[in-house]
Amino acid sequence: MKIIIAGAGEVGFHLAKLLSYEAQDITLIDCDKESLAYPDTHLDIRVIKGDATSISILKEAQVGRSDLMIGVTSSETTNITLCMLAKQLGCKRTIARISNAEFIHNKDLIRFDKLGIDELISPEALAAAEIQLLLNQSAFNNTYEFEEGLLIMVGVSLPKTAPFVGKTVQEAAKIFPELHFMPIALQRMGTQYTIVPRGGTVFRERDQVYFVTNREGLDDLYKLTGKVKREIKNVMILGGSNVGFKTARDLCANNFKVKLIEKNKERAFELADELSSALIINGDGRNVELLEEEGLEAMDAFIAVTGNSETNIMSCLVAKSKNVKKTMALVENMDYFQLSHSIGIDTLLNKKLLAANHIFRHIRKGEVVAMTRLNNLNAEILEFNVKPTSIVNGKYIRDLNFPKEATIGGVIRGNQGIIALGGFKIAEGDRVVVCCLPNAIRKIEKLFL
């Protein structure tokens, strides 16, 4: 595919980096020469310095022959404008990053596709949705739902008490034959390597393991990982940013009891007017005494979403020291993700990474209907539709020539999520959830074309 990315910030750079690994034809546009310097020298892509809303720049990028234009500059107006121009100049598909979630909520009223914009992405809205999903599965530190929860991907750090620690995948399967979940990826404590579990892979204490399960299997996972399913009702949010506001609004709508702390007095009054069901506190969340006075110890979850990553991390550590069950910190620097398992915070969120991952699924070949990237792991979870022409159609899983860097986590057939083993026969219309490392993606896609 020929893809143009406008904006060499973290979202644009992350996308360019992921796509360059797959030998896609990438052009990256940005006004700032320094922002282009690193991608130009370290990635196999073409860079153009200039304004992406300039028609001459778009023509230089060969927009008329492009399959996809992605507008991810820091300016919402710029992204919308350049996507409209790109479509008029012959680009097949366009995606615009926006900050005003009203556009997404009213996309049936305002037909953005008629204006030349095929998809709108709001990093803040994605972060708020991710937070609510993580609160609903409170014992896990990463989660993703396929087909409205028919299959669910969850991530968990294995405690010493988990009964399959020290056992291989094969041994665990024999001991617990009735379980409704499948391990699809793991990362050893203190390493950055992703392992796709095979039969001989041993589970170890503090492994970060990702499972695919169905609704019935969730309770099994709680028991076997030693995690307790706690009901979360009382939530404290630090920071009245767009993410904080959207999170508070959504949680209040779902009957959570929300306290939101905002340092800026004017912003705090604005939030109080808009969030009548939440308690808004004007104060500095870095003040431990303030947090204690406002009942931090009684909270079930603490979510730090200020504009300062260090403040978010430190305040979450304070919350953990007060035995708050669930902590989440919004961070700007993606390098912090490597620290999440060791510093004691349950989940680190990066809205730019969430946006990049959401955009990434539009680039997939085959019949990919959903995808997500695991925050800390170099792996992807893809959901494929099985077509009549797909190589996998009519074959048993054990007979597939599946690369060792990939595994099938489950199959959705009709309205049922199935944890499929070797004796399961794949059929036309099935939706197959696959976990794979980047070097196996092309082989997997060919099986579903």
N, C-alpha and C positions, 0 to 999 in steps of 0.2 A: 504493500500500500504506500501511496505517496501522501505524507501527512505534514501539514504546516502547523507549528505551534507558535502562537504569539504570546510572548511573556517568558523571560528567562529567570523568573523567581523560583521559589522552591517547588511549586506545582509543575511549572513548565520544565524545569531542569529534571525533576524526578521522572516525569513522563518521557522526556527525551532519552534519559538514561535507560529506562526500561525497554523502550522501543528500539534503541540502537543495538541492544543485545540480540534482538531478533532480526537484525538486518533489514529493518524497515527503512524506507526512503524518507528521512526526516529533515525538515528545514525549520530552524529556530530563529525567530525574529525578536529583536528587542532594541530599544533606543539607547540603552546603556552599554557602552563598549566593554566595561569591566565585567558586567553580568554575563557577557558572551565569551569572555577570555577562557574561562575554565572548560565549558562545554566544547569550545572550538578545539582545544588542545587534548582533551581527554576522551571525547566521544566521537564515534564515526558518523558525524552528521554535518550538515551544511548550516552555517550561520549567516544571517544578514542583519547589519546594523541599520535601523531606521524605524519609522513610524508605521505600524502594521495597518493603520487606517489610510495610508497613502496608496493610491491605486497603482502608482509606478512601482512601489515596493512589492505589492501583492503580485503584480505581473512578473517582476524579477523572480519571485518565489514560485512562479508557474502555477498560480492558483487555479487557472482554468483546467489544468490536467490533474488536479489534486483530488484525492478520495475523501479527505477530511481536513477541516480547519478547526483548530481548538484555540479559543480565545481565553487565556488565563492570566492576563495582565492584572495589575492591582486596581484598575479602573473598570468598573461595571459598564459605564457608557462606552468606553473604548471597545470592550469585548463584544457588546451588542452591535456596535457600528461595523466593526471589521467582519463579523459573521454575516451581516446583511450584505456587505460589499462582496465578500467572497462568494456567496451564493449567486449573486447577480453576475459575477465574472466566470461562473461555470463550475465552482467547487461542488462536489456531490453531496457532502454532509457537513454540518457545522454544529459546534458545541460552544456555549458561552458560559463562563463563570460569572456569577452575580452575587451580590451581597444582600439585595432586597428580596427576601423570600416571598413577598407578596406576588411577585411575578410568577412564581411556581404555583402558588395557591390559586391564582386566577388564570392559569394557562388555557382553560377551556373557554374563558370569556375573551381573553386576548389571544388570538391565534398567532402565536409566535412563528409557527411553521410557515404561515402565509407571508411573514416578514423575512423569511430566509434563515430562521434559527430553529434547528431540529431538536436541540436539547439544551435545557438550562440546568446549571449545577450551582448549588449554594453550599459552600463548605460549612457555614454556620448551621444550616438546617441539618446537614448530614451529621455533624458532631452532636447536635441535640438529640437526633434520632438514635445515634449510637449509644449515648448516655442512657437513654430510657431503656433500650434493649438490654444493656448491661445490668441495670438495676432490676429488671424483671428476672434475670438469671443471676442472682446476686452472688452465688458461690464461685462463679467463673470469671476469668479476667479477660476473656475475648469471646465474642459470640456473633453468629450470623445466621439468619433464617432463609431457607429456600422454600419457595412456593408457600408463603405465609405460615411457615413452621411445620410443614409436612416432614422436612428434614432440617435438623439444626446442627450447626457447627459450634462447638464450645472448646475453649482453651482452659487448661487448669495446670497449676504447678503441683506435682505429686507429693503429698506428705509422706513421712516415714511410715505412717500407719496404713497406707493404702495396701490392700492385700496382694496386689500383683507386683509390688516393688520387689525387684530381685528375680522376677520370673520373665521368661521370654513371652513374646506375643502368642506363640503356639501353646505354651504351657498354660497361659492365662485363659486361652480359648477352651482348653480341655477342662479346666477347673470350673469355669463359669460358662457352660455351653448355651444357656438360655438368654444371654445378654443381648440387648438391642443397640449395640454401638460398635463403631469401628475406629481404631486409631489410624490417623492418616498422616500425621507429621509430629516430629518432636525435636526439641533442642536441649542438649545437655547443659546443665548449670555451668556458667562460666565460659561457654563457647559461643561461637556465632555460626556454627554449622547446622544445616537443616538435614534431618534424617527422615526418609520415608520408611516407616517401619515394615520389616519383613518378618517372617515366622521366627527367625532366630534373634531378632532385636530384643535386648533386655531392657525392661523398665527400671529406672533408677530413681532414688529419692531426689526430689527437687527438679526432675525433668519437667520442662514445659511441654505438655502433650496436648495435641488437638484431636478431638474425636468428632465423628459425625454420628448423630443419633436421631431417633424419632421421639415423639412425645412420651411414649412408654419407657424409652430407655433413659430419659432424664433422671428419673427417680433411682434407677440402678446406678447411674454415674455418681449421683450424690452419695450413695451408700459406699460404693467401692473406692471413691477418692477420699473418703473421710470428711467430705465437705458437708456442712449443714445448710439446708435450704431455709434461710431466714427471710421472714417477711420484712420488706423495707417500706416504712411509712414516713418516717421523719428524716427530711433531707435538708442539709445546709449547703447553700451555694455561695461561693466566694467570687464576687465579680459580676457586675451588671452589664457586661459586654453583650453583643448580639447573641452569642452562644448562651450566656447566662440567662438572658431574657427568654429566649426560645425554650431553653430547658425548663425554666420555672413555669412558663405558661403551659407547656405540654404536661408537666408533672401535676400541676394543679388541676388540669382538666381530667386527670386520671386519679384524682382523690388522694394525692400525696400531700403531706403537710410540709410546706416549704418555707424556710427562712433564707433570705438573700441579703448578703452584706455587700454594700457598695460604698466606696470611699468618697466619691464625688457627690456632694450634697445635692446639686441640681439634678444629676442623673438619678439619684436615689428617689427624689420627689416624682420624677417622670415615671420611674418603675412602679412606685406606689399607686399612681393614678391608673396605670395600665394593668397591674397585677393585683386586683382587689382580693384575691384568695390567698395571696402570699404575704408573709410578714417581711417588710423591707426595713433593713437596719442601716443607718448611715454611720459608717465607722471604718477604721483601718483593720482589715483582716489579718495583718501581720502582728497585731497586738494579741498575744496569747490570753491576756486577762479578759479582753473583750469576747474572745471566742468562748472562754469558760463561762463568763457571765450570761452569754446567750444560749447556754445549755449544750455545748459541744459534746459532752459525754453522753447525753441522752439521744444523740443523733444515730440513725441507722446507716447513713451515708453522708460523705463530705465530698463535694465536687468543687475544685478550684479552677476557675476559668478566667482569671484576670489576664491582662495583656503581658504579664511578666512570668516567664516560665519558672524562674528560680523561686519567686513568691509562691507559685502554685505547688511546686514540689515540697518546699519547706513547710507550708501550711498543711499539706497532706500528711507529712511526717508527724507534725504535731497532733493531728487528728488520730493517726495510728497509735501514738503514745497514750491517747485517751481511750483506746479500745473501740474506736469507731469501726464498724464491721467492714464497710466498703469505702475505699478512697479512690478518687480519679483526679488526675491533673492534666490540664491542657498545656502542651509544650509546643514551642515554635521550632526548636532545633530537633531534627529527626535523629540526630546522633544520640539523643537521650534515650531512645528506645532500647538501646543495648543495656542500659542501666536498670530498666524497669523491674527485672526479676531480682536484682540484688539489693535495691535500696528500700524495699518494703512497701512500695505503693502498689495497689492492686492493678490499676490500669493507667497507662499514659495514652493520651489522645493527641493526635495532630490533625487539625482540620484540613490542612493542605494535602497530607497523605491520604486522608479519606476521600478528598475530591479527586486526586490523581487516580486512586484505585477505582473510583466510580466511573471516571472517564475511560479508564483502560479497557473496560469490557466492550466498549464500542469498536475497538480495533480488532477484536478476535475474529478469526475465520470460523468455518464450520457453522454449526447451529448452536452457538453459545447463547444461552438465555440469561445467565447470571454469572458473576464472578466476584471474588474478593481476594485481596492479598493479605496474608497474615502479617500483623504489625511488626513482629520481631523476627520473622522467619523469611528466608528467601524461597518462598513457595506460594503457589496460587491454588485457589479452589475454584473450579470451573463447573458450570452446569450445562450439559449438552442435550439437545434434542436428537433423538435417534430417527433418522430418515430411512425410507425404503432402500436408498442407495448406500447407506452407511455400512462399512465393513463389519461393525459390531452387530448389526441387525441379524437376529436369529441364532446367535452364537452364545455358548456358555462362557461365563467369565473365565473359567480355568483354561479354555481353549484360545483365549485372546493372546496375541503377541504383544503384551503390554510391557513397556519399558520398566526397568527396575526403579527408575526415578519417579514413578507414578503409581497411584493406587486408586481403586474405585471405593469411595466412601459409602455410597448408597444409591438407590434408584427410586424415582418417584413414578408410580404407575397409577394413572387415574387420580384418585384422592387419597392414595396410600403411600407413605414413606417406608421403604423397605431397606433393611441392612442386608445387602446381597453378598453372598459368599460364592465360592467357586462353582457350585452346582446351579447357580441362577442363570436362566436363559434370557438374554436381552431381546426385547421386541420393539418393533416400530412404534413410535409415539412415546416410548419411555424417555424420561429425563434423567440423565446419569450424572452424578456428582463425582468429580475427579479431583484429586490433589496431585499436583506435579511440580517438579523443580523446573526452572526456566529452560534448561537444555532439553527437556522432554516435550515441551509444548507443541512443537511442530509435528512430532510423531503422533501425539494424541489427537491433534486436530484432524489429521489425515484419516484416522479411524472413524470419524463422525461426519465426514464430508458427504 
